[in-house]
Amino acid sequence: MKVIGIVGSPRKGGNTEILTAHTLKAIAEEGLETELIPLAGLDIKPCNACGDCAKEEWCPIEDDLFPIYVKMREADGIILASPVYYSSATALIKALMERAGHISHSGRQAFKGKVGGPLVVARRAGQNFTVAQLTFWFQILDMVVPGSTYWNMAFGRQKGEVSQDEEGMRTAWTFGKNVALVVKKLRA
Ligand SMILES: Cc1cc2nc3c(=O)[nH]c(=O)nc-3n(C[C@H](O)[C@H](O)[C@H](O)COP(=O)(O)O)c2cc1C
């Protein structure tokens, strides 16, 4: 059983990565395999609506997306994490959501029954909208989204600041525990 955490910040080692690593630690404690996948530095273009993924489970755009799609396909759980950029998820994670979502959704429901959910970090505002934005992706792809004791968001601006948001870190930790619990129940 494996859960991957995909981090859509262009900043390596930033707050979103810290929050995601913390969540994956909670999951690993329950005996599941985990992998953190930072998108920083990768080339992931947006969907160009060619429609090829409706014919086969493939994307003809030559960049870094497809190997990550394969990891998503193989995982039991997928976490999508993003900093808030202008009250929204980043363009980087959005490109992945469009492409991986469309390959999965185009007649094959490849992500059906997987467990997952969002993680969001911002300096001050836009977390609620971004949590909703990411959650919509899981819902249309027939996935199961566990809850936590608050929405999965935290505060932080400079690298590392998120660690001081005790409630945000705790919420992400509980979310991780619930992801592990649901993966185990569904796979039992
Ligand atoms: C282009 C850009 C846009 C941002 N927009 C917002 C915003 O709308 N609301 C907010 O509170 N913080 C905003 N921020 C701050 C980041 O969300 C914040 O620094 C976050 O911790 C970055 O996460 P990271 O360290 O994982 O990259 C923005 C930062 C950048 C670079």
Ligand as a Chemical Component Dictionary entry (heavy atoms), coordinates in Angstrom:
data_LIG
# 
_chem_comp.id                   LIG 
_chem_comp.type                 NON-POLYMER 
_chem_comp.pdbx_formal_charge   0 
_chem_comp.three_letter_code    LIG 
# 
loop_
_chem_comp_atom.comp_id 
_chem_comp_atom.atom_id 
_chem_comp_atom.alt_atom_id 
_chem_comp_atom.type_symbol 
_chem_comp_atom.charge 
_chem_comp_atom.model_Cartn_x 
_chem_comp_atom.model_Cartn_y 
_chem_comp_atom.model_Cartn_z 
_chem_comp_atom.pdbx_ordinal 
LIG C1  C1  C 0 3.336  34.332 -7.251 1  
LIG C2  C2  C 0 2.909  34.206 -5.806 2  
LIG C3  C3  C 0 1.584  34.445 -5.473 3  
LIG C4  C4  C 0 1.155  34.328 -4.145 4  
LIG N1  N1  N 0 -0.171 34.546 -3.849 5  
LIG C5  C5  C 0 -0.581 34.445 -2.564 6  
LIG C6  C6  C 0 -1.965 34.636 -2.243 7  
LIG O1  O1  O 0 -2.832 34.844 -3.084 8  
LIG N2  N2  N 0 -2.307 34.558 -0.914 9  
LIG C7  C7  C 0 -1.381 34.319 0.070  10 
LIG O2  O2  O 0 -1.746 34.318 1.220  11 
LIG N3  N3  N 0 -0.090 34.080 -0.237 12 
LIG C8  C8  C 0 0.336  34.133 -1.516 13 
LIG N4  N4  N 0 1.646  33.875 -1.833 14 
LIG C9  C9  C 0 2.562  33.417 -0.754 15 
LIG C10 C10 C 0 2.743  31.893 -0.755 16 
LIG O3  O3  O 0 1.503  31.214 -0.778 17 
LIG C11 C11 C 0 3.515  31.462 0.499  18 
LIG O4  O4  O 0 4.787  32.101 0.525  19 
LIG C12 C12 C 0 3.703  29.974 0.617  20 
LIG O5  O5  O 0 4.273  29.663 1.871  21 
LIG C13 C13 C 0 4.617  29.430 -0.472 22 
LIG O6  O6  O 0 4.729  28.043 -0.344 23 
LIG P1  P1  P 0 6.091  27.254 -0.732 24 
LIG O7  O7  O 0 7.110  27.663 0.302  25 
LIG O8  O8  O 0 5.723  25.835 -0.671 26 
LIG O9  O9  O 0 6.451  27.697 -2.105 27 
LIG C14 C14 C 0 2.096  33.976 -3.139 28 
LIG C15 C15 C 0 3.442  33.746 -3.492 29 
LIG C16 C16 C 0 3.853  33.863 -4.803 30 
LIG C17 C17 C 0 5.307  33.582 -5.161 31 
# 
loop_
_chem_comp_bond.comp_id 
_chem_comp_bond.atom_id_1 
_chem_comp_bond.atom_id_2 
_chem_comp_bond.value_order 
_chem_comp_bond.pdbx_ordinal 
LIG C1  C2  SING 1  
LIG C2  C3  SING 2  
LIG C2  C16 DOUB 3  
LIG C3  C4  DOUB 4  
LIG C4  N1  SING 5  
LIG C4  C14 SING 6  
LIG N1  C5  DOUB 7  
LIG C5  C6  SING 8  
LIG C5  C8  SING 9  
LIG C6  O1  DOUB 10 
LIG C6  N2  SING 11 
LIG N2  C7  SING 12 
LIG C7  O2  DOUB 13 
LIG C7  N3  SING 14 
LIG N3  C8  DOUB 15 
LIG C8  N4  SING 16 
LIG N4  C9  SING 17 
LIG N4  C14 SING 18 
LIG C9  C10 SING 19 
LIG C10 O3  SING 20 
LIG C10 C11 SING 21 
LIG C11 O4  SING 22 
LIG C11 C12 SING 23 
LIG C12 O5  SING 24 
LIG C12 C13 SING 25 
LIG C13 O6  SING 26 
LIG O6  P1  SING 27 
LIG P1  O7  DOUB 28 
LIG P1  O8  SING 29 
LIG P1  O9  SING 30 
LIG C14 C15 DOUB 31 
LIG C15 C16 SING 32 
LIG C16 C17 SING 33 
# 
